[in-house]
Amino acid sequence: MIDTKAFDKLIADRRSVYPKQYNGVPVDDSIVTQMLENANWAPTHGLTEPWRFVVFSGEALGRLADFFQAVYKETTPTENFDEGKYQKQRDNVLQSSHVVAIIMKRQETGKIPEVEEVCAVACAVQNMWLTATAYGVGCYWSTGGPTFKPQGKAYFGLGEQDKLLGFMYIGNYDGDLPAGKRKSIEDKVQKG
C-alpha cells in the first residue's frame, strides 16, 4: 500500500509550469522516459493504447522552433501578425529542456468512439504530469502553435483520423509554485 496522504498531495500539487519559468538546467532523460512509461499505463478502452509521443530535445528543439514559427507566419494574416507572438513560438520551445508532441493514433476500425481515444490520451498526459510533479520537474500542456492546423498533422505524418493534441513543454524550475485553487467538490456533485 502506498502513502495515500502523499498521493493526495501529489495530485493537489500538480501545476502548470510555463517555459518562461524554466531555469535552463536540462531535465534528465531518465525522468522523461519514466514520464512516458507512466503515460503508457493510462486507462484505454479495448486496449487500443492510442497515445503516441514524439520527444524533442537538444538540437531537435531548434528544428521544432523553426517549424512553429513557420506555421505561425503561414497561417496568420498580415494584418494580424504579431512579432511578439511570432518570437514566443520560438522562445517557448527553446526555453524547454524537452518538448513532447502529444498524438492520438485513431484505432483503424473505429469501433471505439473517438472521444474515448482522446480521453485515453488525456489520461496518459495526466500520468506524465503527475510523474513530473513527483520528480520536481515543471510541465505545461499547450494546444497552441500548430496543434490544430493541417501543417501540424502533416509534420508528424498523421493519418486522416489521427489528431495532434498539443505539446508538453518540460523543464526544471527554481522556487516554489503558488498554491492551487479549486472550488468545493460539493458544488460539483449531487446524489442520484
Helices and strands as residue ranges (DSSP letters): H 4-13, G 19-21, H 29-39, G 45-47, E 51-57, H 59-75, G 78-80, H 83-94, E 98-104, H 114-134, E 138-142, H 150-155, E 163-171, G 185-187
